[in-house]
Amino acid sequence: MDLVIRDARVVDGGGGPSFRADVGLRDGRIAALRRDGDGGPRPAGARVLDADGLVLAPGFIDMHAHSDLALLRDPDHSAKAAQGVTLEVLGQDGLSYAPVDDRTLAEVRTAVAGWNGGAPGDTDLAFDWRTVGEYLDRLDHGFDGEGIAVNAAYLVPQGTVRMYAVGWEDRAATPRELERMRRLVAEGLEQGAVGLSSGLTYTPGMYAPDAELTALCEVVARYGGYYCPHHRSYGAGALRAYEEMVELTRAAGCALHLAHATMNFGVNEGRAPELLALLDRALATGSDITLDTYPYTPGCTTLAAMLPSWAGAGGPGAVLARLRDEATAERIRRDLEVAGADGCHGVPIDWETIEISGVGDPALASFVGRTVARSARERGETPWTTARRLLIDDRLGSTILQHVGHEENVRAIMRHRVHTGGSDGILQGAKPHPRAYGTFPHYLGHYARDLGILSLEEMVAHLTSRPAARLRLTDRGLVREGYRADLVLFDPRTVAAGATFERPRTLPTGIPYVLIDGRFVIEDGRRTDVLAGRAVRRTPTPPTA
C-alpha cells in the first residue's frame, strides 16, 4: 500500500453507523478496508497515518460552486481544499465561460465579473478555450500541466447558450435559434458536461419561456444529465416558481436538481414545509429531484442582479446607458422600490438588507461592508442615488450580501432526504460571503454536532454519496474498496467554520488531512503544493432516442 490510514472512525458516506477501521490506499484508490474485529493481518504500507480520534469520510462534493476561474487562477484554492471539498460543480446559475464565441466571451466576462473577476481587460488568464471540451481540457492542464487544486465538473450554462444563439433580446427564440441552442447543449454534454444550469432571475437566461427550457431539458434527458435551475423567484411566488421547474422537467423527462433551494424574504418566513410537501408529492409520483443549500441565511449575488429584467435587454452596455438616463433610471427605481422587480424576486427592495461585499474598482472600497441604506445616510442622499452611482461607477461589478433568509427554513430544508450541500461560494470581493470558506465545516460542526439537526453519519451522506449519485459517479462518494481515494479526515470534536461575516476568509479548524487521488492536498492542517484535481466528465453514454 502507498498509505494506510490506521484506527480511523469511518463515516463511509452511506448514512449507516460509523465503524473503526484501517484503510489502505494504492494508486489513487481505496485498496483495502479492514474493520476492527475482521480476521487476518492489518494492512501495511509505505506510510502509516495514525487516525485515532479522527473521522475518515469521503471527500465533500460542492454541488454549487463559482470557482470557474479561481481554479485556473489560484493553485492553492484553500477556500475549498481546506474545507475537505474534493469536487466542485461549476457552470452554475446559467452563466459561465463555455460554450462561447469571441463576442459572447467578452459579454459573459463583463456580466459575471462580480462573481469571478475576469472582466475584459484583465490579463491574468488567457481565456484560450471556446467549447465545453476545451474548457475541461484547460482544467485538466491547470498549472503547467500539473492539474488544479480540486476536481471539477461542469454544467452547460443556459444563459450563456442563449447569449450565444439569441443575444440579449427579451423575446422567445426563433425555431432556428432554438435548434442551435439544442445543438450547443448536446455538444457540451457530449464533451463531458454533467447537465444544464439556468439563472432565471439573471439576464439573458431569464428571457427564456418554459417551452424553450423544456426543449433544452429534453436534450439533457437524452444524455442522462440533470437540470439545475436558479429558478424565477425565491421571494414573491417562490412556491409557484419551484412548481414550474418540477412541471417542465417532468414534461421533458429530465432529472431536476434545485439550486440553493431557499425560501427568502418576509413573505416566505416559516414556509419551508410547504416547499418540502410540494417536492414530496412530486417524488411520490416518480419525479427525480434533488436540491442543494448552504447553511446560512443571507444570499450573495451582484448589485446589478437586482434590476428589472427589461433593464438588462441588450446587455451590460445597454444597462449602463439606461442607468445614465434620468427618466429610465426613475422607472428602474419605481420597479425596485415600489413594484418589486423580478431581479429582486418580485419583492420591493429594502436597502437596509443590501450590503456591499465587493467592488471591482478599488476607489469604491469605502462602500464595502456597509448597506446601501447606511452609505446613503452617510452621504445625505437617497438609497437609490447611492445604488445607481455605484452601479455606474463600478460598471455593474459590485457584489452584495442580501440579508433576507430565515433560519427555520434553512434547518427544515437541510433535513430533507434529497438534500445536498452547495456553497454557492463567490470568492471575489473584499468581504465575500463566509459560505465560500465555511459551508462544509459549518454543516458538520454547527448543524450536526452542536445543534443535532442531523446525525454526523446522515450529514456526511448529504455531502458525499448523495451528490455523487446525482452526478452518476460510480466510484466516488463512499469509503469502499475500489473507490477513488478522495478522502477527508476531521476531528468531530473541533471541526468548525473559521469564516465569519467579519472575517470571511478565515480557514476552518479541525480538518487536518484532505486527499485527492490518494495524494495529500491538506496535510497537518496546511495546504501542500499537490495539484491532484482534474475535470470530472459525464460518464459517456449514447443519447437515447
N, C-alpha and C positions, 0 to 999 in steps of 0.2 A: 504494500500500500504506500501511496505517496504521503498520506496523512491519516492518522487515526485520532478521532475526537473521542476521548475516553470519559466515561461516567457522566454523560450529559443527561439531563431530563429532556427527553424528546417529546415535543409537541408537534406531531407529524403533519399537521395541516388537514387531517381528515375530520376533525371535530371530536374524536374519541378521547378517552383518558390518556394522559401522558404516561411515559414509562422511562425507566433508566436503561441506558444502552451505550455501547461503543459503536461508533460509525466510522467505517473505513472508506477513504476516497482514493480512486485511481483514475488517471487520465480524464479528469474533469467530471467524473460520475461517482455516484454512491455505489461502491463495490461490495460493501459488507455492512450488515446491521445486526449486531448481536445484543439481544436483550439480556438484562440480568436474569439469571436462572437458566438461560439456554445452555445446553451442553457444549462441549468442545472448547478448544483454546480461544482466548481473546485474540482479535486481530492485531497484528503487529505492523508497524510502518516505519518508513524512513524518519518520520517525525511524529511524535505523540503530543497531543494537546490535552492537558487536564482540564475538563469542563465541569468538574464537580461544582454544584451550585448554580450553574448556568442552564438556561433553556436553549435547546437546539431546535430551530424551526426552519421551514423553507424560507427562502428569500421573499420579501414582500413585493407585491405587484401593484404599482401605482396605475390605476385604471384611468386616471385623468391627469395628464402631465402637460406642462407647457415648456418643456426643455428642448424644443425643436432646434434651436440654435445654440443653447447653452451647452449641449453635449458636444458640439463641434467647436465651441469657443473655449471651454474650460475643461482641461483634462482632469482636474481634481474633482469637481462636481460633488463636493462633500455634502451639499444641501440634501441630496438624495442618498448617496452612498452611506453616509453616517447614520441614516435612519434605518438601514437594513434593506433598502429598496434595491432589488437586483434587476428589475424590469419596469420600464415606463412605457405607457401607451401615448404616443404623440399624435399630431394632426387633429387636435380637438377643436370643438366649437365651430367647425366648418371653415376655419381659416388657418392655412399653413402654406408651405412653400413648394408643393408639388401636387399635381402636375401644373406647369406654367409655361407660358412663352415669355419673351422679354418684357412685353407690356404688362402682363399680369403679375410677373415677379415684382416689378417696380411698384405696382399698386398695392399688392399684398404686403410688401415690406413697409410701406407707409401706413397701411391700415392697422397693422398689429405691432408697430414699433413700441407701443406702450407695454405690450406683453413680453416681447422678446428682444427689444433693441433691433439692430439691423436695418435701420431706416436707410433709404437711398442716400449715398454719400458716405456711409460707414464703410470702412475698408478692412475691418478685422476678419471678415470671411469673404471667400471668393465667389460664393453662390454659383458654383460651377456645375450645377445639375439643372435639369428641366423636368424629367419624368420622375414618377414614384420610384422606379427601379434605380435610377441614377442617385436619387437621394438616399435610398437604403444602402447602395454601394458606398456612398460617401460616409455614412455612419460606420460601415464595416472598416473602411480605411482609417477613419478617425485621425489620429495624430501620427503622421509619418508611417502609416500603415500598421500601427500597433493597436488600433481599435479605440473605443471610448470607455468612459468610466463605468457605465452600467448598460445592460441590454435595453433595446428599444424596439417596440412595434409601432405600426403607423396606420392611421385611418385616413382614407381619401377624404379631403375636406370639401364638402358640398358647396360652400360659399366660394371657395377658390375655383372650383369647377364651373360654377355659374359665372363668375367673373371672367373666366377664360372664354366661355362659349357664348355668353349673352352680354356681358358688360355689367354696368351698374344701373341699368334701367329697371324701374319699378313696373314690371309687366310680366305676363306669362311668356314662357319661351315658345318660339315657333316650333313646329314639328321637326324641322331640320336642326334647330338648336338643341332640342331635347334629345334627338338621336345622337348628336355629338357629345352631349353630357353623358349619356348612357355608355358610349364608347370609351370616354375618358375614365369613367368609374370602372368599367370592365378591365381596361388596360392596367389601372392601378392595382386591382385585385390580382390580376394575372402576374403582376410584377412583385407581389408579396404583401400588399396591404391586407389588414385583417377585417376591414369593414369600411363604413362610411360615417362621417360625422356631419352634424349641422349646427349652426348657431342662429336660431330663428328669432333672436332679438338683435342680430347683427346684420348690417347690410354687407353685401347684396344677397346673402343666403335667405334672409327673411322675406324676400320678394317672391319666393317660390310658393305656388299654391300646393295644396295637398296632392292633387293629381300628379304634379311633377315629382314630388317627393316619393310618391308611391311607385312611379315608373322607375326611379333610381333604385329604390329598395328592392324591386323585382330583380334587378341585376345583382344586387348584393346577395339576395337569397340564392340565386343560381350558383354562386361561388361558395356558399356556405359561410358567408361573413355575417356581420351584425350591424345594425343601425344604431348610432349613438347620438341622439339629438340633445342639444341645449334647446329646449322647446320654446314655445312662443310667449309664455308668461310664467314667472314664479311668484306673481303678485295677484292682481285682479284677474279672475278667470283661470287661476292656475289649475284647478281640477279639470276643467274642460280642456286645457292645453295638454295635460297628461293623457286624457282620454283620446284626444286627437291622435297622439303618437301610437297609442295602443291600437286604435282602429286602422290607421293606414298601414302599420306593419302587419297586422292580421290580414288585411286585404292583399298585401304583397307576399305573404308567406315568409316574412323575414323576421329573424330574431331581433329583439329590442333590448338595448342597454341604455337606461335613463341616466344622463349626465347630471352630476351634482344635484341629486333629487331632493330638493328642499321645498319648504312651504314658507315663504317670506312675507314680510310687511304685516301691518296690523290686521289686515283682512283675513290672514291665514293663521293667526295665533291659535294654537291648540287643535289645528285641523289635520295633523298628520294621520290620525286614524281613518279619516275619510279617504285619503290617498291610498293608504295600505289596503283598505277594503276594496277600492277600485282595482288595484293590482291583484288582489286575491281572487276576485271574480274572474279576471282575465286569465290568470294562471289555471284556475279550475276548469276553464273551457279550452285549454290547450295552448294558450299563448306562451311563447318562450321569452321571458322577461327577466332581466337583472337590472341592478342600479348601483350607482356609487354615491358616496357622500364624503365630505370632510368634517372633522369633529369640532367645528367652530360655528359661531353664529353669524359673524359678518361675511359678506361676499367681497369679491375683488374683481375689478374689470377696468376699463378705461372711462374717463370722463365723457368722451365722445359717444360711448355706447349708450348713454342716457338719452341722446337726441331722438326725436321722432324719425321714423323710417323715411318719410318723404324728404327730410333734410339731407339724407345720405345719398339720394339718387344722383348719379353722375360721378360718384367717387370723392375722395378726400379734397381735391381741389374745388369741387363744386360746393362741398360742405363749408369750406373756409369762405368762399365767396358769399354764401348765404348768411354766414355769421357776421360778415362785414357790412352787409346791407341792413340799414336800420329797420325798415319795415318787415323784412323777412325775419330778422333776429327777434323782433317783438312777437311775431307769430310763433316762433320756436318757444319763446318764454311762456306764452299762454298755454301751449300744448304741455310744456313741462310742469308748470306750476299750478295750472287750473284744471285742464282736461285730464292729464295723466298720459304721458307719451308712451307709445308702445315700446320704445327703447328702455323706459323705466317701468316696464311690466304693467302699464295701464294705471299706475298709482301716481297721483300728484307728488312731485318730488319734494322731499324735506331736506333742505340744505344742511340742517344740523346733523344728518346721518351720512353726509358725503365728506369723507376725509381724504385729502390728497396724500397718496402714498409714494408717488414718484413723479418726476418731471424729466423730460428729455433735455431741456435747456437748463444748465446749471444756474443761470441767472435768476431762475424762478424758484430756487430752492427754499426760499422763505415760506412758500405755501405748504411745504411738506410737513405732515404731522398735524395740520390744522384742518378743521372742517371748513367748507366753503363759507358757511354762515359766520364762523369766527373771523376768518380773513376779511370778510365783507365788513364786519363791525369795526375791525381794526383800521380799515381804510375809509370808513364813513360812507359806504356805498351799499347798494342792494346786492344780495347774493347773486342774482343773475348777471349783474355788471361784472362782478368778480369772476364768475364762471366763464362768461363769454370772453373776457380778456385772456384768461388762462388758456382756453381752447385755441384762440387765435395765436397768441404769442408762443405757445408750445406746439403749434401745428398738429393738434389733436393727439399729442404724445403723452399726456398726463394719465397716470393710473390712480385709482381710488380704492379705498375701503368703503363699503356700503353697509352701515350698521342697521340691518333690517331683519335679522334672523331671530329664531325663538328656540331656546334650549330644549323645551319639552318636545318640539318637533324633531330636533336633531337626535335626541335619545330614542324616540319611538321608531324612527326610520332605521337607525343602525341596528335595531334588534331583528329586523325582518330577515327571513331565511334567504332572500335573493340579494341581500346587501353585500357590497364590496367596498373597499377603500379607494378613494381617489383624492389626491391632494389639491388638484386644481391650482397647483403652485406656480404663481407668477414670480419669477426671480428678479425682475427688473425693479428699479426704483430704490430710493434711499431708505424707505421704510416699508418693505413688502409685507404682505400678509404672513404671519408666522406659520400658516399651514404649509408653506413651501419647505420649511425646515423642520416641522414638528408633527405632521399628521400621524405618522405611524407609531412613534413612541407615545403620543398623546392618547391614541386608541388603547395601547397596551397598559400604560401607567395610570392615566386618569380614569378612563371609562371602564376598563376591565378590572384592574387591581383595586383602585380607590373607590369607585362607585359600584362595581359589580353589575354593570349593565349587561355584560355577557361574561361567561367564564373565560379564562385565558385560552382554553382549548377552542372554544367557539370563536373568539375574536381572531385568533390566528387563522382559523379556517376562512373567515371573511376576507382576510388579507392575502391568502395564498392559493389554496386549492379552488376556491370558488371563482376568483378571476381567471385562474389557469383554465378552468373548464369553459368559461365564456370565450376565451381566446383559442380554444381547441388545442391546447398544448398538452400532449400526452406524456411528456417526460419532465414536467415542472409542476411545482405547487404542492408536492408531497415529499416527505422523507421516506423514500422507498429505494430498495436496491434497483439499480439500473437508471434511476432518475439523475438528471443533471445536478451537479454539486453546487447549486446556487443556494446558499445557506446563511443563516444569521444566528449568532449566539448572543443572548442578552440575559441580564440579571433581572429576574422578575420582581425582586425587592426594590430595585433602584431605577429601572428603566423609566424615563420621563422625557418629555419635550423640554429642551432648554429655551427654545424660541418663545418669546412673548411679544405682545404688541409694542412694548417699549424697546425690546432688544430682539428683533425678529430674525436675525441671522445667527443666533446662538445655537450651537450644535447640541444634540441630545446627550443624555447621560445613560449609562447602563447598557451600552451596546458595544462591547469590546472587540467583537470579531464579525466580519462580513466576508463571505467568499462568493466569487462568481467563477464558474467553471473550475471549481476546486482551488482557486488562487485567492489569496488574501487581498482584498481591496481595503479593508479596515483591519488593522492588527494592533492589539493592545490599545485600542481606542483611537488610533491615529490612521490617517489616510496613507496608504502606501503609494508607490508610483505605478502599480499594476493597472493596465488598461485591458480588462478582460471582456468588456461589453461589446456586443455586436448587434446588428439588426436581426430581429426575430421575424421571419417571414411567415405569412399564412401557409399552413400545411397544404401543399399542392393537391388540388382535387379538380377533376374536369368539371366544367359547368354543367348543371342539369338542363334538360330541355325546357 
